[in-house]
Amino acid sequence: MQTHTGPSARSSDVDPEQRLKTLEAGLERLEKELEGLQDALYRHEVLQDRNNGELRRRIEQIAHGLGQDARADGRP
């Protein structure tokens, strides 16, 4: 059987104030990481919207060109 020798094994030995400060620091770090992920997701979404808009524009140009070619060939 393995015994833990890390901080969690001796949590009763740690000062509650210090433990709270450690937990708060960890929570702040996680909040900052979450904000970073949210920012990255937003930037990715904006880029995808831009790319999708560009693709739509190109498709419309191709469709327009195909329509002109079909009319030039005498097709309705």
PDB file of N, CA, C, O and CB in Angstrom:
ATOM      1  N   MET A   1       0.844  -1.192   0.000  1.00  0.00           N
ATOM      2  CA  MET A   1       0.000   0.000   0.000  1.00  0.00           C
ATOM      3  C   MET A   1       0.882   1.245   0.000  1.00  0.00           C
ATOM      4  O   MET A   1       1.829   1.353   0.779  1.00  0.00           O
ATOM      5  CB  MET A   1      -0.957   0.004   1.225  1.00  0.00           C
ATOM      6  N   GLN A   2       0.551   2.187  -0.893  1.00  0.00           N
ATOM      7  CA  GLN A   2       1.331   3.404  -1.008  1.00  0.00           C
ATOM      8  C   GLN A   2       0.769   4.475  -0.100  1.00  0.00           C
ATOM      9  O   GLN A   2      -0.448   4.604   0.037  1.00  0.00           O
ATOM     10  CB  GLN A   2       1.362   3.892  -2.451  1.00  0.00           C
ATOM     11  N   THR A   3       1.637   5.233   0.515  1.00  0.00           N
ATOM     12  CA  THR A   3       1.192   6.357   1.339  1.00  0.00           C
ATOM     13  C   THR A   3       1.577   7.646   0.646  1.00  0.00           C
ATOM     14  O   THR A   3       2.615   7.735  -0.008  1.00  0.00           O
ATOM     15  CB  THR A   3       1.804   6.294   2.769  1.00  0.00           C
ATOM     16  N   HIS A   4       0.724   8.642   0.801  1.00  0.00           N
ATOM     17  CA  HIS A   4       0.996   9.956   0.219  1.00  0.00           C
ATOM     18  C   HIS A   4       1.895  10.732   1.158  1.00  0.00           C
ATOM     19  O   HIS A   4       1.697  10.741   2.373  1.00  0.00           O
ATOM     20  CB  HIS A   4      -0.318  10.736  -0.054  1.00  0.00           C
ATOM     21  N   THR A   5       2.879  11.377   0.576  1.00  0.00           N
ATOM     22  CA  THR A   5       3.740  12.238   1.378  1.00  0.00           C
ATOM     23  C   THR A   5       3.643  13.681   0.916  1.00  0.00           C
ATOM     24  O   THR A   5       4.382  14.546   1.386  1.00  0.00           O
ATOM     25  CB  THR A   5       5.188  11.760   1.310  1.00  0.00           C
ATOM     26  N   GLY A   6       2.712  13.937  -0.021  1.00  0.00           N
ATOM     27  CA  GLY A   6       2.525  15.289  -0.560  1.00  0.00           C
ATOM     28  C   GLY A   6       1.694  16.138   0.377  1.00  0.00           C
ATOM     29  O   GLY A   6       1.307  15.689   1.457  1.00  0.00           O
ATOM     30  N   PRO A   7       1.421  17.356  -0.031  1.00  0.00           N
ATOM     31  CA  PRO A   7       0.679  18.311   0.805  1.00  0.00           C
ATOM     32  C   PRO A   7      -0.702  17.815   1.209  1.00  0.00           C
ATOM     33  O   PRO A   7      -1.151  18.091   2.322  1.00  0.00           O
ATOM     34  CB  PRO A   7       0.538  19.620   0.078  1.00  0.00           C
ATOM     35  N   SER A   8      -1.391  17.083   0.322  1.00  0.00           N
ATOM     36  CA  SER A   8      -2.748  16.665   0.661  1.00  0.00           C
ATOM     37  C   SER A   8      -2.762  15.620   1.772  1.00  0.00           C
ATOM     38  O   SER A   8      -3.745  15.507   2.505  1.00  0.00           O
ATOM     39  CB  SER A   8      -3.448  16.117  -0.570  1.00  0.00           C
ATOM     40  N   ALA A   9      -1.690  14.864   1.901  1.00  0.00           N
ATOM     41  CA  ALA A   9      -1.636  13.845   2.948  1.00  0.00           C
ATOM     42  C   ALA A   9      -1.514  14.477   4.320  1.00  0.00           C
ATOM     43  O   ALA A   9      -1.932  13.892   5.319  1.00  0.00           O
ATOM     44  CB  ALA A   9      -0.471  12.893   2.708  1.00  0.00           C
ATOM     45  N   ARG A  10      -0.944  15.663   4.372  1.00  0.00           N
ATOM     46  CA  ARG A  10      -0.740  16.316   5.672  1.00  0.00           C
ATOM     47  C   ARG A  10      -1.543  17.602   5.772  1.00  0.00           C
ATOM     48  O   ARG A  10      -1.081  18.571   6.375  1.00  0.00           O
ATOM     49  CB  ARG A  10       0.747  16.611   5.899  1.00  0.00           C
ATOM     50  N   SER A  11      -2.736  17.629   5.191  1.00  0.00           N
ATOM     51  CA  SER A  11      -3.520  18.862   5.173  1.00  0.00           C
ATOM     52  C   SER A  11      -3.866  19.326   6.580  1.00  0.00           C
ATOM     53  O   SER A  11      -4.057  20.522   6.803  1.00  0.00           O
ATOM     54  CB  SER A  11      -4.795  18.665   4.365  1.00  0.00           C
ATOM     55  N   SER A  12      -3.950  18.404   7.532  1.00  0.00           N
ATOM     56  CA  SER A  12      -4.252  18.809   8.902  1.00  0.00           C
ATOM     57  C   SER A  12      -3.053  19.493   9.547  1.00  0.00           C
ATOM     58  O   SER A  12      -3.206  20.205  10.540  1.00  0.00           O
ATOM     59  CB  SER A  12      -4.678  17.598   9.736  1.00  0.00           C
ATOM     60  N   ASP A  13      -1.849  19.281   8.984  1.00  0.00           N
ATOM     61  CA  ASP A  13      -0.642  19.921   9.520  1.00  0.00           C
ATOM     62  C   ASP A  13      -0.484  21.349   9.004  1.00  0.00           C
ATOM     63  O   ASP A  13       0.292  22.126   9.560  1.00  0.00           O
ATOM     64  CB  ASP A  13       0.596  19.101   9.159  1.00  0.00           C
ATOM     65  N   VAL A  14      -1.219  21.701   7.938  1.00  0.00           N
ATOM     66  CA  VAL A  14      -1.073  23.007   7.305  1.00  0.00           C
ATOM     67  C   VAL A  14      -2.014  24.004   7.968  1.00  0.00           C
ATOM     68  O   VAL A  14      -3.154  23.686   8.308  1.00  0.00           O
ATOM     69  CB  VAL A  14      -1.353  22.918   5.785  1.00  0.00           C
ATOM     70  N   ASP A  15      -1.509  25.206   8.138  1.00  0.00           N
ATOM     71  CA  ASP A  15      -2.293  26.307   8.695  1.00  0.00           C
ATOM     72  C   ASP A  15      -3.486  26.592   7.778  1.00  0.00           C
ATOM     73  O   ASP A  15      -3.304  26.764   6.573  1.00  0.00           O
ATOM     74  CB  ASP A  15      -1.412  27.584   8.873  1.00  0.00           C
ATOM     75  N   PRO A  16      -4.697  26.644   8.329  1.00  0.00           N
ATOM     76  CA  PRO A  16      -5.891  26.889   7.492  1.00  0.00           C
ATOM     77  C   PRO A  16      -5.787  28.179   6.671  1.00  0.00           C
ATOM     78  O   PRO A  16      -6.255  28.222   5.534  1.00  0.00           O
ATOM     79  CB  PRO A  16      -7.138  26.952   8.372  1.00  0.00           C
ATOM     80  N   GLU A  17      -5.182  29.221   7.232  1.00  0.00           N
ATOM     81  CA  GLU A  17      -5.022  30.486   6.489  1.00  0.00           C
ATOM     82  C   GLU A  17      -4.124  30.275   5.274  1.00  0.00           C
ATOM     83  O   GLU A  17      -4.414  30.747   4.175  1.00  0.00           O
ATOM     84  CB  GLU A  17      -4.428  31.594   7.405  1.00  0.00           C
ATOM     85  N   GLN A  18      -3.028  29.555   5.500  1.00  0.00           N
ATOM     86  CA  GLN A  18      -2.101  29.294   4.392  1.00  0.00           C
ATOM     87  C   GLN A  18      -2.763  28.417   3.339  1.00  0.00           C
ATOM     88  O   GLN A  18      -2.573  28.624   2.141  1.00  0.00           O
ATOM     89  CB  GLN A  18      -0.811  28.626   4.907  1.00  0.00           C
ATOM     90  N   ARG A  19      -3.529  27.450   3.785  1.00  0.00           N
ATOM     91  CA  ARG A  19      -4.228  26.567   2.854  1.00  0.00           C
ATOM     92  C   ARG A  19      -5.224  27.366   2.010  1.00  0.00           C
ATOM     93  O   ARG A  19      -5.336  27.157   0.802  1.00  0.00           O
ATOM     94  CB  ARG A  19      -4.954  25.437   3.620  1.00  0.00           C
ATOM     95  N   LEU A  20      -5.942  28.277   2.658  1.00  0.00           N
ATOM     96  CA  LEU A  20      -6.893  29.122   1.946  1.00  0.00           C
ATOM     97  C   LEU A  20      -6.184  30.003   0.914  1.00  0.00           C
ATOM     98  O   LEU A  20      -6.664  30.159  -0.209  1.00  0.00           O
ATOM     99  CB  LEU A  20      -7.674  29.993   2.937  1.00  0.00           C
ATOM    100  N   LYS A  21      -5.045  30.575   1.298  1.00  0.00           N
ATOM    101  CA  LYS A  21      -4.281  31.410   0.370  1.00  0.00           C
ATOM    102  C   LYS A  21      -3.802  30.591  -0.827  1.00  0.00           C
ATOM    103  O   LYS A  21      -3.823  31.068  -1.962  1.00  0.00           O
ATOM    104  CB  LYS A  21      -3.080  32.055   1.088  1.00  0.00           C
ATOM    105  N   THR A  22      -3.377  29.374  -0.571  1.00  0.00           N
ATOM    106  CA  THR A  22      -2.924  28.497  -1.650  1.00  0.00           C
ATOM    107  C   THR A  22      -4.073  28.172  -2.590  1.00  0.00           C
ATOM    108  O   THR A  22      -3.908  28.191  -3.810  1.00  0.00           O
ATOM    109  CB  THR A  22      -2.321  27.203  -1.083  1.00  0.00           C
ATOM    110  N   LEU A  23      -5.244  27.873  -2.021  1.00  0.00           N
ATOM    111  CA  LEU A  23      -6.421  27.576  -2.837  1.00  0.00           C
ATOM    112  C   LEU A  23      -6.847  28.794  -3.648  1.00  0.00           C
ATOM    113  O   LEU A  23      -7.202  28.665  -4.820  1.00  0.00           O
ATOM    114  CB  LEU A  23      -7.579  27.103  -1.953  1.00  0.00           C
ATOM    115  N   GLU A  24      -6.815  29.969  -3.039  1.00  0.00           N
ATOM    116  CA  GLU A  24      -7.183  31.192  -3.756  1.00  0.00           C
ATOM    117  C   GLU A  24      -6.221  31.463  -4.904  1.00  0.00           C
ATOM    118  O   GLU A  24      -6.641  31.860  -5.991  1.00  0.00           O
ATOM    119  CB  GLU A  24      -7.208  32.390  -2.798  1.00  0.00           C
ATOM    120  N   ALA A  25      -4.921  31.248  -4.662  1.00  0.00           N
ATOM    121  CA  ALA A  25      -3.930  31.455  -5.719  1.00  0.00           C
ATOM    122  C   ALA A  25      -4.175  30.474  -6.867  1.00  0.00           C
ATOM    123  O   ALA A  25      -4.080  30.845  -8.037  1.00  0.00           O
ATOM    124  CB  ALA A  25      -2.491  31.290  -5.163  1.00  0.00           C
ATOM    125  N   GLY A  26      -4.486  29.238  -6.533  1.00  0.00           N
ATOM    126  CA  GLY A  26      -4.783  28.252  -7.565  1.00  0.00           C
ATOM    127  C   GLY A  26      -6.031  28.624  -8.349  1.00  0.00           C
ATOM    128  O   GLY A  26      -6.073  28.469  -9.569  1.00  0.00           O
ATOM    129  N   LEU A  27      -7.041  29.112  -7.653  1.00  0.00           N
ATOM    130  CA  LEU A  27      -8.282  29.534  -8.306  1.00  0.00           C
ATOM    131  C   LEU A  27      -8.034  30.716  -9.241  1.00  0.00           C
ATOM    132  O   LEU A  27      -8.567  30.753 -10.350  1.00  0.00           O
ATOM    133  CB  LEU A  27      -9.341  29.904  -7.257  1.00  0.00           C
ATOM    134  N   GLU A  28      -7.231  31.676  -8.799  1.00  0.00           N
ATOM    135  CA  GLU A  28      -6.898  32.820  -9.656  1.00  0.00           C
ATOM    136  C   GLU A  28      -6.184  32.363 -10.918  1.00  0.00           C
ATOM    137  O   GLU A  28      -6.464  32.860 -12.008  1.00  0.00           O
ATOM    138  CB  GLU A  28      -6.025  33.828  -8.896  1.00  0.00           C
ATOM    139  N   ARG A  29      -5.257  31.412 -10.772  1.00  0.00           N
ATOM    140  CA  ARG A  29      -4.524  30.888 -11.925  1.00  0.00           C
ATOM    141  C   ARG A  29      -5.488  30.210 -12.898  1.00  0.00           C
ATOM    142  O   ARG A  29      -5.390  30.401 -14.111  1.00  0.00           O
ATOM    143  CB  ARG A  29      -3.429  29.894 -11.470  1.00  0.00           C
ATOM    144  N   LEU A  30      -6.419  29.417 -12.362  1.00  0.00           N
ATOM    145  CA  LEU A  30      -7.394  28.743 -13.216  1.00  0.00           C
ATOM    146  C   LEU A  30      -8.312  29.744 -13.918  1.00  0.00           C
ATOM    147  O   LEU A  30      -8.661  29.556 -15.083  1.00  0.00           O
ATOM    148  CB  LEU A  30      -8.225  27.762 -12.391  1.00  0.00           C
ATOM    149  N   GLU A  31      -8.701  30.804 -13.213  1.00  0.00           N
ATOM    150  CA  GLU A  31      -9.545  31.828 -13.828  1.00  0.00           C
ATOM    151  C   GLU A  31      -8.822  32.516 -14.981  1.00  0.00           C
ATOM    152  O   GLU A  31      -9.419  32.783 -16.024  1.00  0.00           O
ATOM    153  CB  GLU A  31      -9.975  32.864 -12.784  1.00  0.00           C
ATOM    154  N   LYS A  32      -7.534  32.801 -14.790  1.00  0.00           N
ATOM    155  CA  LYS A  32      -6.751  33.433 -15.853  1.00  0.00           C
ATOM    156  C   LYS A  32      -6.614  32.495 -17.051  1.00  0.00           C
ATOM    157  O   LYS A  32      -6.698  32.927 -18.201  1.00  0.00           O
ATOM    158  CB  LYS A  32      -5.357  33.837 -15.330  1.00  0.00           C
ATOM    159  N   GLU A  33      -6.402  31.216 -16.775  1.00  0.00           N
ATOM    160  CA  GLU A  33      -6.306  30.251 -17.871  1.00  0.00           C
ATOM    161  C   GLU A  33      -7.639  30.154 -18.620  1.00  0.00           C
ATOM    162  O   GLU A  33      -7.661  30.076 -19.849  1.00  0.00           O
ATOM    163  CB  GLU A  33      -5.890  28.862 -17.333  1.00  0.00           C
ATOM    164  N   LEU A  34      -8.739  30.160 -17.880  1.00  0.00           N
ATOM    165  CA  LEU A  34     -10.059  30.115 -18.510  1.00  0.00           C
ATOM    166  C   LEU A  34     -10.291  31.349 -19.373  1.00  0.00           C
ATOM    167  O   LEU A  34     -10.808  31.242 -20.484  1.00  0.00           O
ATOM    168  CB  LEU A  34     -11.160  30.001 -17.445  1.00  0.00           C
ATOM    169  N   GLU A  35      -9.911  32.517 -18.868  1.00  0.00           N
ATOM    170  CA  GLU A  35     -10.055  33.744 -19.663  1.00  0.00           C
ATOM    171  C   GLU A  35      -9.221  33.663 -20.938  1.00  0.00           C
ATOM    172  O   GLU A  35      -9.663  34.093 -22.004  1.00  0.00           O
ATOM    173  CB  GLU A  35      -9.639  34.979 -18.835  1.00  0.00           C
ATOM    174  N   GLY A  36      -8.014  33.110 -20.827  1.00  0.00           N
ATOM    175  CA  GLY A  36      -7.167  32.939 -21.999  1.00  0.00           C
ATOM    176  C   GLY A  36      -7.806  32.011 -23.021  1.00  0.00           C
ATOM    177  O   GLY A  36      -7.767  32.277 -24.223  1.00  0.00           O
ATOM    178  N   LEU A  37      -8.391  30.922 -22.541  1.00  0.00           N
ATOM    179  CA  LEU A  37      -9.076  29.999 -23.443  1.00  0.00           C
ATOM    180  C   LEU A  37     -10.283  30.655 -24.111  1.00  0.00           C
ATOM    181  O   LEU A  37     -10.531  30.454 -25.300  1.00  0.00           O
ATOM    182  CB  LEU A  37      -9.516  28.752 -22.683  1.00  0.00           C
ATOM    183  N   GLN A  38     -11.028  31.440 -23.333  1.00  0.00           N
ATOM    184  CA  GLN A  38     -12.182  32.138 -23.897  1.00  0.00           C
ATOM    185  C   GLN A  38     -11.742  33.134 -24.960  1.00  0.00           C
ATOM    186  O   GLN A  38     -12.385  33.253 -26.003  1.00  0.00           O
ATOM    187  CB  GLN A  38     -12.969  32.856 -22.794  1.00  0.00           C
ATOM    188  N   ASP A  39     -10.651  33.849 -24.703  1.00  0.00           N
ATOM    189  CA  ASP A  39     -10.129  34.802 -25.686  1.00  0.00           C
ATOM    190  C   ASP A  39      -9.691  34.082 -26.956  1.00  0.00           C
ATOM    191  O   ASP A  39      -9.975  34.536 -28.065  1.00  0.00           O
ATOM    192  CB  ASP A  39      -8.952  35.598 -25.096  1.00  0.00           C
ATOM    193  N   ALA A  40      -9.001  32.963 -26.789  1.00  0.00           N
ATOM    194  CA  ALA A  40      -8.539  32.200 -27.953  1.00  0.00           C
ATOM    195  C   ALA A  40      -9.727  31.678 -28.755  1.00  0.00           C
ATOM    196  O   ALA A  40      -9.708  31.702 -29.986  1.00  0.00           O
ATOM    197  CB  ALA A  40      -7.635  31.027 -27.513  1.00  0.00           C
ATOM    198  N   LEU A  41     -10.753  31.210 -28.064  1.00  0.00           N
ATOM    199  CA  LEU A  41     -11.944  30.708 -28.741  1.00  0.00           C
ATOM    200  C   LEU A  41     -12.634  31.829 -29.513  1.00  0.00           C
ATOM    201  O   LEU A  41     -13.079  31.624 -30.642  1.00  0.00           O
ATOM    202  CB  LEU A  41     -12.916  30.081 -27.728  1.00  0.00           C
ATOM    203  N   TYR A  42     -12.724  33.003 -28.911  1.00  0.00           N
ATOM    204  CA  TYR A  42     -13.337  34.152 -29.581  1.00  0.00           C
ATOM    205  C   TYR A  42     -12.541  34.530 -30.833  1.00  0.00           C
ATOM    206  O   TYR A  42     -13.122  34.756 -31.894  1.00  0.00           O
ATOM    207  CB  TYR A  42     -13.426  35.357 -28.617  1.00  0.00           C
ATOM    208  N   ARG A  43     -11.207  34.599 -30.710  1.00  0.00           N
ATOM    209  CA  ARG A  43     -10.380  34.944 -31.874  1.00  0.00           C
ATOM    210  C   ARG A  43     -10.546  33.903 -32.981  1.00  0.00           C
ATOM    211  O   ARG A  43     -10.604  34.245 -34.162  1.00  0.00           O
ATOM    212  CB  ARG A  43      -8.892  35.056 -31.469  1.00  0.00           C
ATOM    213  N   HIS A  44     -10.620  32.643 -32.592  1.00  0.00           N
ATOM    214  CA  HIS A  44     -10.812  31.571 -33.575  1.00  0.00           C
ATOM    215  C   HIS A  44     -12.163  31.726 -34.277  1.00  0.00           C
ATOM    216  O   HIS A  44     -12.262  31.550 -35.491  1.00  0.00           O
ATOM    217  CB  HIS A  44     -10.717  30.183 -32.892  1.00  0.00           C
ATOM    218  N   GLU A  45     -13.195  32.055 -33.510  1.00  0.00           N
ATOM    219  CA  GLU A  45     -14.529  32.235 -34.081  1.00  0.00           C
ATOM    220  C   GLU A  45     -14.558  33.407 -35.059  1.00  0.00           C
ATOM    221  O   GLU A  45     -15.165  33.312 -36.126  1.00  0.00           O
ATOM    222  CB  GLU A  45     -15.558  32.453 -32.969  1.00  0.00           C
ATOM    223  N   VAL A  46     -13.909  34.503 -34.699  1.00  0.00           N
ATOM    224  CA  VAL A  46     -13.855  35.669 -35.583  1.00  0.00           C
ATOM    225  C   VAL A  46     -13.132  35.306 -36.876  1.00  0.00           C
ATOM    226  O   VAL A  46     -13.575  35.678 -37.963  1.00  0.00           O
ATOM    227  CB  VAL A  46     -13.149  36.859 -34.883  1.00  0.00           C
ATOM    228  N   LEU A  47     -12.028  34.585 -36.763  1.00  0.00           N
ATOM    229  CA  LEU A  47     -11.281  34.169 -37.944  1.00  0.00           C
ATOM    230  C   LEU A  47     -12.117  33.240 -38.815  1.00  0.00           C
ATOM    231  O   LEU A  47     -12.122  33.373 -40.039  1.00  0.00           O
ATOM    232  CB  LEU A  47      -9.977  33.479 -37.535  1.00  0.00           C
ATOM    233  N   GLN A  48     -12.822  32.302 -38.192  1.00  0.00           N
ATOM    234  CA  GLN A  48     -13.682  31.387 -38.950  1.00  0.00           C
ATOM    235  C   GLN A  48     -14.786  32.154 -39.671  1.00  0.00           C
ATOM    236  O   GLN A  48     -15.088  31.862 -40.828  1.00  0.00           O
ATOM    237  CB  GLN A  48     -14.295  30.327 -38.018  1.00  0.00           C
ATOM    238  N   ASP A  49     -15.390  33.130 -38.999  1.00  0.00           N
ATOM    239  CA  ASP A  49     -16.431  33.946 -39.640  1.00  0.00           C
ATOM    240  C   ASP A  49     -15.871  34.665 -40.859  1.00  0.00           C
ATOM    241  O   ASP A  49     -16.517  34.728 -41.905  1.00  0.00           O
ATOM    242  CB  ASP A  49     -17.015  34.969 -38.643  1.00  0.00           C
ATOM    243  N   ARG A  50     -14.660  35.210 -40.716  1.00  0.00           N
ATOM    244  CA  ARG A  50     -14.025  35.901 -41.838  1.00  0.00           C
ATOM    245  C   ARG A  50     -13.779  34.937 -42.996  1.00  0.00           C
ATOM    246  O   ARG A  50     -14.071  35.245 -44.151  1.00  0.00           O
ATOM    247  CB  ARG A  50     -12.702  36.547 -41.392  1.00  0.00           C
ATOM    248  N   ASN A  51     -13.239  33.774 -42.667  1.00  0.00           N
ATOM    249  CA  ASN A  51     -12.962  32.774 -43.704  1.00  0.00           C
ATOM    250  C   ASN A  51     -14.246  32.307 -44.379  1.00  0.00           C
ATOM    251  O   ASN A  51     -14.290  32.154 -45.600  1.00  0.00           O
ATOM    252  CB  ASN A  51     -12.223  31.574 -43.103  1.00  0.00           C
ATOM    253  N   ASN A  52     -15.283  32.084 -43.590  1.00  0.00           N
ATOM    254  CA  ASN A  52     -16.567  31.654 -44.156  1.00  0.00           C
ATOM    255  C   ASN A  52     -17.136  32.730 -45.076  1.00  0.00           C
ATOM    256  O   ASN A  52     -17.681  32.417 -46.134  1.00  0.00           O
ATOM    257  CB  ASN A  52     -17.575  31.329 -43.033  1.00  0.00           C
ATOM    258  N   GLY A  53     -17.014  33.978 -44.686  1.00  0.00           N
ATOM    259  CA  GLY A  53     -17.479  35.078 -45.525  1.00  0.00           C
ATOM    260  C   GLY A  53     -16.727  35.127 -46.844  1.00  0.00           C
ATOM    261  O   GLY A  53     -17.315  35.343 -47.904  1.00  0.00           O
ATOM    262  N   GLU A  54     -15.419  34.921 -46.761  1.00  0.00           N
ATOM    263  CA  GLU A  54     -14.608  34.916 -47.980  1.00  0.00           C
ATOM    264  C   GLU A  54     -15.007  33.750 -48.879  1.00  0.00           C
ATOM    265  O   GLU A  54     -15.104  33.913 -50.095  1.00  0.00           O
ATOM    266  CB  GLU A  54     -13.107  34.836 -47.634  1.00  0.00           C
ATOM    267  N   LEU A  55     -15.236  32.586 -48.297  1.00  0.00           N
ATOM    268  CA  LEU A  55     -15.659  31.425 -49.093  1.00  0.00           C
ATOM    269  C   LEU A  55     -17.013  31.669 -49.751  1.00  0.00           C
ATOM    270  O   LEU A  55     -17.210  31.321 -50.916  1.00  0.00           O
ATOM    271  CB  LEU A  55     -15.725  30.168 -48.213  1.00  0.00           C
ATOM    272  N   ARG A  56     -17.951  32.270 -49.007  1.00  0.00           N
ATOM    273  CA  ARG A  56     -19.257  32.587 -49.583  1.00  0.00           C
ATOM    274  C   ARG A  56     -19.111  33.530 -50.771  1.00  0.00           C
ATOM    275  O   ARG A  56     -19.747  33.339 -51.808  1.00  0.00           O
ATOM    276  CB  ARG A  56     -20.175  33.211 -48.523  1.00  0.00           C
ATOM    277  N   ARG A  57     -18.280  34.534 -50.614  1.00  0.00           N
ATOM    278  CA  ARG A  57     -18.043  35.504 -51.689  1.00  0.00           C
ATOM    279  C   ARG A  57     -17.476  34.806 -52.924  1.00  0.00           C
ATOM    280  O   ARG A  57     -17.909  35.076 -54.044  1.00  0.00           O
ATOM    281  CB  ARG A  57     -17.080  36.616 -51.215  1.00  0.00           C
ATOM    282  N   ARG A  58     -16.521  33.923 -52.724  1.00  0.00           N
ATOM    283  CA  ARG A  58     -15.918  33.213 -53.853  1.00  0.00           C
ATOM    284  C   ARG A  58     -16.935  32.293 -54.542  1.00  0.00           C
ATOM    285  O   ARG A  58     -16.968  32.207 -55.769  1.00  0.00           O
ATOM    286  CB  ARG A  58     -14.706  32.395 -53.379  1.00  0.00           C
ATOM    287  N   ILE A  59     -17.753  31.617 -53.752  1.00  0.00           N
ATOM    288  CA  ILE A  59     -18.773  30.728 -54.318  1.00  0.00           C
ATOM    289  C   ILE A  59     -19.760  31.527 -55.166  1.00  0.00           C
ATOM    290  O   ILE A  59     -20.146  31.104 -56.256  1.00  0.00           O
ATOM    291  CB  ILE A  59     -19.522  29.969 -53.196  1.00  0.00           C
ATOM    292  N   GLU A  60     -20.163  32.696 -54.645  1.00  0.00           N
ATOM    293  CA  GLU A  60     -21.087  33.545 -55.401  1.00  0.00           C
ATOM    294  C   GLU A  60     -20.456  34.002 -56.710  1.00  0.00           C
ATOM    295  O   GLU A  60     -21.132  34.054 -57.737  1.00  0.00           O
ATOM    296  CB  GLU A  60     -21.506  34.763 -54.564  1.00  0.00           C
ATOM    297  N   GLN A  61     -19.160  34.335 -56.681  1.00  0.00           N
ATOM    298  CA  GLN A  61     -18.470  34.737 -57.914  1.00  0.00           C
ATOM    299  C   GLN A  61     -18.436  33.583 -58.907  1.00  0.00           C
ATOM    300  O   GLN A  61     -18.684  33.772 -60.098  1.00  0.00           O
ATOM    301  CB  GLN A  61     -17.036  35.215 -57.606  1.00  0.00           C
ATOM    302  N   ILE A  62     -18.128  32.393 -58.414  1.00  0.00           N
ATOM    303  CA  ILE A  62     -18.074  31.222 -59.298  1.00  0.00           C
ATOM    304  C   ILE A  62     -19.452  30.943 -59.886  1.00  0.00           C
ATOM    305  O   ILE A  62     -19.584  30.682 -61.082  1.00  0.00           O
ATOM    306  CB  ILE A  62     -17.555  29.979 -58.532  1.00  0.00           C
ATOM    307  N   ALA A  63     -20.479  30.998 -59.037  1.00  0.00           N
ATOM    308  CA  ALA A  63     -21.840  30.742 -59.508  1.00  0.00           C
ATOM    309  C   ALA A  63     -22.241  31.777 -60.558  1.00  0.00           C
ATOM    310  O   ALA A  63     -22.848  31.435 -61.573  1.00  0.00           O
ATOM    311  CB  ALA A  63     -22.838  30.758 -58.326  1.00  0.00           C
ATOM    312  N   HIS A  64     -21.907  33.019 -60.315  1.00  0.00           N
ATOM    313  CA  HIS A  64     -22.221  34.085 -61.263  1.00  0.00           C
ATOM    314  C   HIS A  64     -21.497  33.826 -62.590  1.00  0.00           C
ATOM    315  O   HIS A  64     -22.087  33.950 -63.664  1.00  0.00           O
ATOM    316  CB  HIS A  64     -21.822  35.474 -60.681  1.00  0.00           C
ATOM    317  N   GLY A  65     -20.217  33.466 -62.501  1.00  0.00           N
ATOM    318  CA  GLY A  65     -19.445  33.187 -63.711  1.00  0.00           C
ATOM    319  C   GLY A  65     -19.991  31.992 -64.472  1.00  0.00           C
ATOM    320  O   GLY A  65     -20.049  32.012 -65.702  1.00  0.00           O
ATOM    321  N   LEU A  66     -20.388  30.956 -63.755  1.00  0.00           N
ATOM    322  CA  LEU A  66     -20.980  29.787 -64.411  1.00  0.00           C
ATOM    323  C   LEU A  66     -22.296  30.145 -65.092  1.00  0.00           C
ATOM    324  O   LEU A  66     -22.592  29.669 -66.189  1.00  0.00           O
ATOM    325  CB  LEU A  66     -21.205  28.661 -63.396  1.00  0.00           C
ATOM    326  N   GLY A  67     -23.087  30.996 -64.423  1.00  0.00           N
ATOM    327  CA  GLY A  67     -24.349  31.437 -65.026  1.00  0.00           C
ATOM    328  C   GLY A  67     -24.114  32.216 -66.304  1.00  0.00           C
ATOM    329  O   GLY A  67     -24.827  32.030 -67.290  1.00  0.00           O
ATOM    330  N   GLN A  68     -23.111  33.092 -66.289  1.00  0.00           N
ATOM    331  CA  GLN A  68     -22.784  33.872 -67.497  1.00  0.00           C
ATOM    332  C   GLN A  68     -22.305  32.953 -68.610  1.00  0.00           C
ATOM    333  O   GLN A  68     -22.668  33.132 -69.773  1.00  0.00           O
ATOM    334  CB  GLN A  68     -21.703  34.937 -67.188  1.00  0.00           C
ATOM    335  N   ASP A  69     -21.479  31.957 -68.248  1.00  0.00           N
ATOM    336  CA  ASP A  69     -20.992  31.015 -69.267  1.00  0.00           C
ATOM    337  C   ASP A  69     -22.157  30.228 -69.865  1.00  0.00           C
ATOM    338  O   ASP A  69     -22.202  30.008 -71.076  1.00  0.00           O
ATOM    339  CB  ASP A  69     -19.946  30.043 -68.659  1.00  0.00           C
ATOM    340  N   ALA A  70     -23.094  29.806 -69.026  1.00  0.00           N
ATOM    341  CA  ALA A  70     -24.236  29.021 -69.514  1.00  0.00           C
ATOM    342  C   ALA A  70     -25.099  29.864 -70.456  1.00  0.00           C
ATOM    343  O   ALA A  70     -25.572  29.370 -71.479  1.00  0.00           O
ATOM    344  CB  ALA A  70     -25.088  28.502 -68.327  1.00  0.00           C
ATOM    345  N   ARG A  71     -25.304  31.147 -70.102  1.00  0.00           N
ATOM    346  CA  ARG A  71     -26.087  32.013 -70.971  1.00  0.00           C
ATOM    347  C   ARG A  71     -25.367  32.282 -72.283  1.00  0.00           C
ATOM    348  O   ARG A  71     -25.999  32.375 -73.335  1.00  0.00           O
ATOM    349  CB  ARG A  71     -26.395  33.324 -70.269  1.00  0.00           C
ATOM    350  N   ALA A  72     -24.059  32.405 -72.221  1.00  0.00           N
ATOM    351  CA  ALA A  72     -23.282  32.644 -73.440  1.00  0.00           C
ATOM    352  C   ALA A  72     -23.340  31.449 -74.385  1.00  0.00           C
ATOM    353  O   ALA A  72     -23.244  31.593 -75.603  1.00  0.00           O
ATOM    354  CB  ALA A  72     -21.828  32.959 -73.088  1.00  0.00           C
ATOM    355  N   ASP A  73     -23.502  30.244 -73.783  1.00  0.00           N
ATOM    356  CA  ASP A  73     -23.619  29.012 -74.583  1.00  0.00           C
ATOM    357  C   ASP A  73     -25.039  28.796 -75.056  1.00  0.00           C
ATOM    358  O   ASP A  73     -25.313  27.808 -75.737  1.00  0.00           O
ATOM    359  CB  ASP A  73     -23.156  27.799 -73.777  1.00  0.00           C
ATOM    360  N   GLY A  74     -25.947  29.690 -74.716  1.00  0.00           N
ATOM    361  CA  GLY A  74     -27.327  29.587 -75.156  1.00  0.00           C
ATOM    362  C   GLY A  74     -28.227  28.823 -74.202  1.00  0.00           C
ATOM    363  O   GLY A  74     -29.374  28.534 -74.542  1.00  0.00           O
ATOM    364  N   ARG A  75     -27.744  28.494 -73.035  1.00  0.00           N
ATOM    365  CA  ARG A  75     -28.588  27.816 -72.032  1.00  0.00           C
ATOM    366  C   ARG A  75     -29.262  28.866 -71.154  1.00  0.00           C
ATOM    367  O   ARG A  75     -28.680  29.919 -70.893  1.00  0.00           O
ATOM    368  CB  ARG A  75     -27.742  26.825 -71.154  1.00  0.00           C
ATOM    369  N   PRO A  76     -30.478  28.589 -70.699  1.00  0.00           N
ATOM    370  CA  PRO A  76     -31.203  29.581 -69.860  1.00  0.00           C
ATOM    371  C   PRO A  76     -30.594  29.767 -68.481  1.00  0.00           C
ATOM    372  O   PRO A  76     -31.097  30.560 -67.686  1.00  0.00           O
ATOM    373  CB  PRO A  76     -32.650  29.164 -69.699  1.00  0.00           C
TER     374      PRO A  76
END
